[in-house]
Structures are given as structure tokens and as C-alpha cells.
Amino acid sequence: MRSRVVAVVVAVLASILSAAVPATAQPSPTPTRLCLNAHLADIGWQGWVCGDDGAQVQVGTTGQGRRIEAVALTTWGTGGVCAQALPALALPAPQLPVWWPQVCVGEGEMAVVGTTGRSLPIQAIRVGTGTRAVCLNGHVGGDGWLGISCAGPGSTAQSGKLYPWRQMESLIAWIA
């Protein structure tokens, strides 16, 4: 199992080398910055979108039925970021979901969760930072926007739908 996880991580990292955090994404002298990049079905990496000082950042699409397969994140002024994704696997309701391993990185480093090239959508995501609160609002197929989920420093906010599973199509996030 561990070798499979390592293989997935290596494949994801190899696929995003060209999607590395651009120099323009690095913050001007502002206290906080959040940058997101989503890998979408049949499109690939969308490109980085950044927001300063609590501004909302949105990746993905709505109304197109296009699933998010991976998300890359980076932050500044937050003590680093941790993220975790839940793959959209149709599991029977009594079975507990199996989250992929959590990825934690320091200031200005890139965390990537999910996969590319496997047609495996994300159904939920968790994000947290070391020193700031973070908020998420996910848009899932068939249900639309799920509502805001926030978590304080050292905790993780979660957005997505566990049962019945739905593919995540768009994500709004911000540092609170």
C-alpha cells in the first residue's frame, strides 16, 4: 500500500512540474496570501489564482460537470499549510471513507493533493494552516454549493460530500 501511495505522489509531482508556483504568486508585502491551482478533468492545470488578506480564491468550474482531480496550494503568512483529499470512490454507506495521506508544507511551498491522469475526482478536501483560520466552500455535482466550513489555526476545514459521494467541481477558499 505504501509503495502505491509513493507512486501516486511521484506521479502527481511529476505532472505539476510545469505548474510550479510562479514568481508572480509570491506575496507583495501583505500579511497573508493563499494561492490555489486545480487540475480539471479533460483540461489539466487551470493556473494559479491568489488572494491576499482574506480575499476569496476560486478554482474549478460550475455548471459544466467538470470534476476537480487535484488541487495545489501554497500560503504565506500562515505558518504553512496542510491539505488532504478524499477520492470519489463509490463506497457503501456503512464503510468509512479512506482519505489520502495529509500533505503539510512550510511558507511558500506547494502542497498537492489528488491525482492527475487517473480520471479520479476528489469528493472532499481538508485544508488547515498553522497560525491562521481557513475557510472553504465546495461545489459538488448534483448538489451545488455546500456552505462555508471554517477552522481555526492548527485545525482543518472540510468541504465536500461523503454520502452519497459527489465529485467536487469548484472550490472557494480564503484565509480568515
LUMTORVO-343540 format. One record per atom (N, C-alpha, C): residue in one letter; x, y, z; residue number from 0; atom name. Coordinates in steps of 0.05 Angstrom, whole numbers. Layout:
N
a:X:Y:Z:NUM:CA;
...
//
This chain:
176
m:17:-24:0:0:N;
m:0:0:0:0:CA;
m:17:25:0:0:C;
r:39:25:16:1:N;
r:56:48:18:1:CA;
r:69:53:-9:1:C;
s:77:32:-23:2:N;
s:90:37:-49:2:CA;
s:70:48:-69:2:C;
r:45:41:-67:3:N;
r:24:52:-84:3:CA;
r:21:82:-79:3:C;
v:21:90:-53:4:N;
v:18:118:-46:4:CA;
v:42:134:-56:4:C;
v:66:122:-52:5:N;
v:90:136:-62:5:CA;
v:89:139:-92:5:C;
a:80:119:-106:6:N;
a:78:120:-135:6:CA;
a:58:142:-144:6:C;
v:36:145:-130:7:N;
v:16:165:-136:7:CA;
v:28:193:-131:7:C;
v:42:196:-108:8:N;
v:54:222:-101:8:CA;
v:74:229:-122:8:C;
v:91:211:-130:9:N;
v:112:216:-151:9:CA;
v:98:224:-177:9:C;
a:77:210:-185:10:N;
a:63:216:-210:10:CA;
a:51:244:-209:10:C;
v:39:251:-186:11:N;
v:27:278:-183:11:CA;
v:48:299:-185:11:C;
l:70:296:-170:12:N;
l:91:316:-171:12:CA;
l:103:319:-198:12:C;
a:107:297:-212:13:N;
a:118:298:-239:13:CA;
a:100:313:-258:13:C;
s:74:309:-255:14:N;
s:55:322:-273:14:CA;
s:52:352:-268:14:C;
i:61:362:-245:15:N;
i:57:390:-239:15:CA;
i:83:406:-240:15:C;
l:104:394:-249:16:N;
l:129:409:-250:16:CA;
l:126:434:-266:16:C;
s:111:432:-288:17:N;
s:106:456:-304:17:CA;
s:86:475:-291:17:C;
a:73:466:-270:18:N;
a:53:483:-256:18:CA;
a:64:493:-230:18:C;
a:90:495:-227:19:N;
a:102:504:-202:19:CA;
a:93:533:-196:19:C;
v:95:540:-170:20:N;
v:86:566:-162:20:CA;
v:102:587:-176:20:C;
p:89:604:-192:21:N;
p:103:625:-206:21:CA;
p:113:647:-188:21:C;
a:135:660:-196:22:N;
a:146:682:-180:22:CA;
a:125:703:-175:22:C;
t:107:708:-194:23:N;
t:86:728:-191:23:CA;
t:66:721:-169:23:C;
a:65:695:-161:24:N;
a:47:687:-140:24:CA;
a:58:694:-113:24:C;
q:84:700:-111:25:N;
q:95:706:-85:25:CA;
q:85:733:-75:25:C;
p:80:735:-50:26:N;
p:66:759:-40:26:CA;
p:81:785:-41:26:C;
s:66:806:-46:27:N;
s:77:832:-41:27:CA;
s:77:835:-11:27:C;
p:86:857:0:28:N;
p:87:858:30:28:CA;
p:59:859:42:28:C;
t:46:836:43:29:N;
t:20:834:55:29:CA;
t:22:812:77:29:C;
p:5:813:97:30:N;
p:7:794:118:30:CA;
p:1:765:110:30:C;
t:-20:761:93:31:N;
t:-26:733:85:31:CA;
t:-32:731:55:31:C;
r:-27:708:44:32:N;
r:-34:702:16:32:CA;
r:-39:672:14:32:C;
l:-60:666:-1:33:N;
l:-68:639:-8:33:CA;
l:-68:636:-38:33:C;
c:-55:616:-49:34:N;
c:-56:611:-78:34:CA;
c:-65:582:-83:34:C;
l:-83:579:-102:35:N;
l:-94:552:-110:35:CA;
l:-90:548:-139:35:C;
n:-88:522:-147:36:N;
n:-87:514:-175:36:CA;
n:-102:487:-176:36:C;
a:-121:484:-193:37:N;
a:-136:459:-195:37:CA;
a:-131:445:-221:37:C;
h:-129:418:-219:38:N;
h:-127:401:-243:38:CA;
h:-155:391:-249:38:C;
l:-165:398:-273:39:N;
l:-192:392:-280:39:CA;
l:-193:370:-301:39:C;
a:-214:353:-300:40:N;
a:-217:332:-320:40:CA;
a:-218:344:-348:40:C;
d:-203:332:-366:41:N;
d:-202:339:-394:41:CA;
d:-190:366:-400:41:C;
i:-180:380:-380:42:N;
i:-168:406:-384:42:CA;
i:-139:406:-374:42:C;
g:-134:396:-350:43:N;
g:-108:397:-337:43:CA;
g:-107:419:-317:43:C;
w:-83:429:-312:44:N;
w:-80:450:-292:44:CA;
w:-91:477:-302:44:C;
q:-108:490:-286:45:N;
q:-121:515:-293:45:CA;
q:-102:538:-292:45:C;
g:-83:539:-274:46:N;
g:-66:562:-270:46:CA;
g:-71:573:-242:46:C;
w:-51:586:-231:47:N;
w:-53:596:-204:47:CA;
w:-71:620:-201:47:C;
v:-87:619:-179:48:N;
v:-104:641:-171:48:CA;
v:-97:648:-142:48:C;
c:-92:673:-137:49:N;
c:-83:681:-110:49:CA;
c:-100:703:-98:49:C;
g:-102:703:-72:50:N;
g:-117:723:-57:50:CA;
g:-102:732:-32:50:C;
d:-102:758:-27:51:N;
d:-88:769:-4:51:CA;
d:-108:776:18:51:C;
d:-98:774:43:52:N;
d:-113:785:66:52:CA;
d:-142:778:67:52:C;
g:-149:752:65:53:N;
g:-177:744:68:53:CA;
g:-193:744:42:53:C;
a:-181:752:20:54:N;
a:-196:751:-6:54:CA;
a:-202:722:-14:54:C;
q:-226:717:-23:55:N;
q:-234:690:-32:55:CA;
q:-220:683:-58:55:C;
v:-212:658:-61:56:N;
v:-199:648:-84:56:CA;
v:-216:624:-94:56:C;
q:-222:624:-120:57:N;
q:-239:603:-131:57:CA;
q:-225:589:-154:57:C;
v:-226:562:-153:58:N;
v:-216:545:-175:58:CA;
v:-238:526:-183:58:C;
g:-235:514:-207:59:N;
g:-255:495:-217:59:CA;
g:-276:510:-233:59:C;
t:-297:495:-239:60:N;
t:-319:506:-255:60:CA;
t:-346:499:-242:60:C;
t:-367:514:-250:61:N;
t:-394:506:-242:61:CA;
t:-411:504:-267:61:C;
g:-430:486:-267:62:N;
g:-448:484:-289:62:CA;
g:-437:469:-313:62:C;
q:-413:458:-311:63:N;
q:-401:443:-334:63:CA;
q:-398:414:-328:63:C;
g:-403:405:-303:64:N;
g:-400:377:-295:64:CA;
g:-371:368:-297:64:C;
r:-352:387:-294:65:N;
r:-323:380:-297:65:CA;
r:-311:377:-269:65:C;
r:-300:353:-264:66:N;
r:-290:346:-238:66:CA;
r:-262:357:-232:66:C;
i:-258:364:-207:67:N;
i:-231:370:-197:67:CA;
i:-217:344:-190:67:C;
e:-193:340:-201:68:N;
e:-178:315:-196:68:CA;
e:-155:319:-177:68:C;
a:-144:344:-176:69:N;
a:-122:350:-157:69:CA;
a:-123:380:-151:69:C;
v:-112:387:-128:70:N;
v:-110:415:-120:70:CA;
v:-82:420:-110:70:C;
a:-70:442:-119:71:N;
a:-44:451:-108:71:CA;
a:-49:476:-92:71:C;
l:-36:479:-69:72:N;
l:-40:502:-52:72:CA;
l:-13:512:-42:72:C;
t:-11:537:-37:73:N;
t:11:549:-23:73:CA;
t:2:574:-8:73:C;
t:15:579:14:74:N;
t:7:602:30:74:CA;
t:32:617:40:74:C;
w:27:642:48:75:N;
w:47:659:61:75:CA;
w:33:672:85:75:C;
g:48:675:106:76:N;
g:37:689:130:76:CA;
g:17:672:146:76:C;
t:19:645:143:77:N;
t:0:627:156:77:CA;
t:13:605:172:77:C;
g:40:605:173:78:N;
g:54:583:187:78:CA;
g:53:557:171:78:C;
g:50:559:145:79:N;
g:49:535:128:79:CA;
g:20:525:124:79:C;
v:17:504:107:80:N;
v:-10:494:101:80:CA;
v:-9:464:100:80:C;
c:-31:451:109:81:N;
c:-35:422:107:81:CA;
c:-60:418:91:81:C;
a:-60:398:74:82:N;
a:-84:391:58:82:CA;
a:-86:361:55:82:C;
q:-111:353:51:83:N;
q:-117:324:48:83:CA;
q:-141:322:30:83:C;
a:-141:301:13:84:N;
a:-164:297:-6:84:CA;
a:-176:270:-2:84:C;
l:-202:268:-7:85:N;
l:-216:243:-7:85:CA;
l:-224:236:-36:85:C;
p:-214:214:-46:86:N;
p:-220:206:-73:86:CA;
p:-250:199:-75:86:C;
a:-262:204:-98:87:N;
a:-290:198:-103:87:CA;
a:-293:168:-111:87:C;
l:-295:152:-91:88:N;
l:-299:123:-95:88:CA;
l:-326:116:-84:88:C;
a:-342:102:-100:89:N;
a:-369:95:-91:89:CA;
a:-367:72:-70:89:C;
l:-368:80:-45:90:N;
l:-366:60:-23:90:CA;
l:-394:57:-11:90:C;
p:-400:33:-1:91:N;
p:-426:30:13:91:CA;
p:-426:48:38:91:C;
a:-450:59:44:92:N;
a:-453:78:66:92:CA;
a:-440:70:93:92:C;
p:-442:45:102:93:N;
p:-430:40:128:93:CA;
p:-399:40:128:93:C;
q:-387:39:105:94:N;
q:-358:38:103:94:CA;
q:-346:65:107:94:C;
l:-326:67:124:95:N;
l:-313:93:129:95:CA;
l:-297:102:104:95:C;
p:-297:127:98:96:N;
p:-281:137:75:96:CA;
p:-251:135:81:96:C;
v:-236:130:61:97:N;
v:-207:128:64:97:CA;
v:-194:153:51:97:C;
w:-185:171:68:98:N;
w:-172:195:59:98:CA;
w:-144:189:50:98:C;
w:-134:203:30:99:N;
w:-106:201:23:99:CA;
w:-90:214:44:99:C;
p:-64:208:45:100:N;
p:-47:220:66:100:CA;
p:-47:250:66:100:C;
q:-45:262:90:101:N;
q:-44:291:92:101:CA;
q:-16:301:82:101:C;
v:-16:323:68:102:N;
v:8:336:58:102:CA;
v:11:362:72:102:C;
c:34:367:86:103:N;
c:39:391:100:103:CA;
c:65:404:90:103:C;
v:65:430:85:104:N;
v:89:444:75:104:CA;
v:91:471:89:104:C;
g:115:482:87:105:N;
g:121:508:100:105:CA;
g:112:531:83:105:C;
e:117:555:93:106:N;
e:111:580:79:106:CA;
e:122:580:50:106:C;
g:105:586:31:107:N;
g:113:589:3:107:CA;
g:119:563:-11:107:C;
e:116:540:2:108:N;
e:120:514:-10:108:CA;
e:93:504:-20:108:C;
m:94:485:-39:109:N;
m:69:476:-52:109:CA;
m:61:449:-41:109:C;
a:35:447:-32:110:N;
a:23:422:-25:110:CA;
a:4:413:-47:110:C;
v:5:388:-55:111:N;
v:-12:378:-76:111:CA;
v:-27:354:-66:111:C;
v:-53:354:-69:112:N;
v:-70:331:-62:112:CA;
v:-87:323:-86:112:C;
g:-92:297:-88:113:N;
g:-107:286:-111:113:CA;
g:-88:273:-130:113:C;
t:-98:267:-154:114:N;
t:-82:254:-175:114:CA;
t:-87:267:-201:114:C;
t:-70:262:-220:115:N;
t:-73:270:-248:115:CA;
t:-70:246:-266:115:C;
g:-84:246:-288:116:N;
g:-81:224:-307:116:CA;
g:-94:198:-300:116:C;
r:-110:198:-279:117:N;
r:-124:174:-270:117:CA;
r:-154:176:-271:117:C;
s:-165:199:-279:118:N;
s:-194:204:-280:118:CA;
s:-207:198:-254:118:C;
l:-194:206:-232:119:N;
l:-205:201:-205:119:CA;
l:-211:228:-192:119:C;
p:-236:235:-191:120:N;
p:-244:261:-179:120:CA;
p:-240:261:-149:120:C;
i:-237:285:-138:121:N;
i:-238:290:-110:121:CA;
i:-267:294:-102:121:C;
q:-275:281:-79:122:N;
q:-302:286:-70:122:CA;
q:-302:304:-45:122:C;
a:-279:307:-32:123:N;
a:-278:324:-9:123:CA;
a:-249:332:-5:123:C;
i:-245:355:9:124:N;
i:-218:365:15:124:CA;
i:-218:377:43:124:C;
r:-195:374:56:125:N;
r:-190:387:82:125:CA;
r:-165:405:79:125:C;
v:-167:429:91:126:N;
v:-145:448:90:126:CA;
v:-142:461:117:126:C;
g:-118:464:126:127:N;
g:-113:478:151:127:CA;
g:-86:492:150:127:C;
t:-82:513:167:128:N;
t:-57:527:169:128:CA;
t:-47:527:198:128:C;
g:-22:535:201:129:N;
g:-11:534:228:129:CA;
g:-19:557:246:129:C;
t:-22:582:235:130:N;
t:-26:605:251:130:CA;
t:-51:622:244:130:C;
r:-66:614:224:131:N;
r:-90:629:216:131:CA;
r:-113:610:211:131:C;
a:-137:621:213:132:N;
a:-161:606:206:132:CA;
a:-164:604:176:132:C;
v:-176:583:167:133:N;
v:-181:579:138:133:CA;
v:-210:571:134:133:C;
c:-222:580:112:134:N;
c:-250:574:105:134:CA;
c:-251:562:77:134:C;
l:-270:544:74:135:N;
l:-275:531:48:135:CA;
l:-305:530:42:135:C;
n:-311:530:16:136:N;
n:-338:525:6:136:CA;
n:-335:510:-20:136:C;
g:-345:485:-20:137:N;
g:-343:468:-43:137:CA;
g:-368:467:-59:137:C;
h:-365:464:-85:138:N;
h:-388:460:-103:138:CA;
h:-386:432:-114:138:C;
v:-406:415:-110:139:N;
v:-405:387:-119:139:CA;
v:-428:382:-139:139:C;
g:-422:363:-156:140:N;
g:-442:356:-177:140:CA;
g:-468:346:-165:140:C;
g:-490:356:-175:141:N;
g:-516:348:-166:141:CA;
g:-527:363:-142:141:C;
d:-509:376:-126:142:N;
d:-518:390:-102:142:CA;
d:-511:419:-101:142:C;
g:-492:428:-117:143:N;
g:-484:456:-117:143:CA;
g:-466:463:-94:143:C;
w:-468:488:-85:144:N;
w:-451:498:-63:144:CA;
w:-460:486:-37:144:C;
l:-441:477:-21:145:N;
l:-447:462:3:145:CA;
l:-449:480:28:145:C;
g:-438:504:27:146:N;
g:-438:521:51:146:CA;
g:-409:524:62:146:C;
i:-406:544:77:147:N;
i:-379:551:87:147:CA;
i:-371:534:111:147:C;
s:-346:524:111:148:N;
s:-334:510:133:148:CA;
s:-308:524:140:148:C;
c:-306:532:165:149:N;
c:-281:546:174:149:CA;
c:-269:531:197:149:C;
a:-243:533:200:150:N;
a:-229:521:223:150:CA;
a:-207:540:232:150:C;
g:-202:540:257:151:N;
g:-181:557:269:151:CA;
g:-153:547:264:151:C;
p:-133:561:273:152:N;
p:-106:553:270:152:CA;
p:-100:525:281:152:C;
g:-86:509:266:153:N;
g:-79:482:275:153:CA;
g:-101:462:270:153:C;
s:-124:470:259:154:N;
s:-146:452:253:154:CA;
s:-151:453:223:154:C;
t:-168:434:214:155:N;
t:-173:433:185:155:CA;
t:-203:438:179:155:C;
a:-208:456:160:156:N;
a:-235:459:149:156:CA;
a:-239:437:129:156:C;
q:-264:429:125:157:N;
q:-270:407:107:157:CA;
q:-294:415:89:157:C;
s:-292:409:64:158:N;
s:-314:414:46:158:CA;
s:-316:390:26:158:C;
g:-340:383:20:159:N;
g:-345:360:2:159:CA;
g:-368:344:12:159:C;
k:-376:324:-2:160:N;
k:-398:307:6:160:CA;
k:-389:279:8:160:C;
l:-394:266:31:161:N;
l:-384:239:36:161:CA;
l:-405:218:26:161:C;
y:-430:221:34:162:N;
y:-450:201:26:162:CA;
y:-476:215:19:162:C;
p:-488:210:-4:163:N;
p:-475:196:-25:163:CA;
p:-453:212:-37:163:C;
w:-433:199:-47:164:N;
w:-409:214:-57:164:CA;
w:-417:231:-81:164:C;
r:-404:254:-83:165:N;
r:-408:272:-106:165:CA;
r:-380:283:-113:165:C;
q:-376:287:-139:166:N;
q:-350:298:-147:166:CA;
q:-349:328:-142:166:C;
m:-325:337:-132:167:N;
m:-321:365:-128:167:CA;
m:-316:378:-154:167:C;
e:-329:401:-160:168:N;
e:-326:414:-186:168:CA;
e:-314:442:-183:168:C;
s:-318:454:-160:169:N;
s:-306:481:-155:169:CA;
s:-301:483:-125:169:C;
l:-281:500:-118:170:N;
l:-274:505:-91:170:CA;
l:-268:534:-87:170:C;
i:-279:546:-66:171:N;
i:-272:573:-57:171:CA;
i:-258:570:-30:171:C;
a:-236:583:-27:172:N;
a:-221:582:-2:172:CA;
a:-210:610:5:172:C;
w:-206:615:31:173:N;
w:-194:640:39:173:CA;
w:-183:637:67:173:C;
i:-163:654:73:174:N;
i:-151:656:100:174:CA;
i:-168:676:115:174:C;
a:-179:667:138:175:N;
a:-196:685:154:175:CA;
a:-181:700:175:175:C;
//
